[in-house]
Amino acid sequence: FAQKHSYFQEVGEVSEELTCIAAPIYGLEHKMVAAISISLAVSKFNLDAKNYIQGVKELAMNISHRLGYWPKD
């Protein structure tokens, strides 16, 4: 991940029926230190894609904030 990317999605890597959404977690020094992801059925994802993506991104940012990361404006 580069900091300019807010999430990553893959479809069908393990199974054609699954998708994964991941978002980077940053630490105090503005470097990626981890990532968080969810996997779910493609059919379920397609019903509410925006909310799943937003949820993963928000959770990653909340964890990043707890680690001392705040984006530079």
Order of alpha helices (4+ residues) and beta strands (2+ residues): beta-beta-beta-alpha-alpha
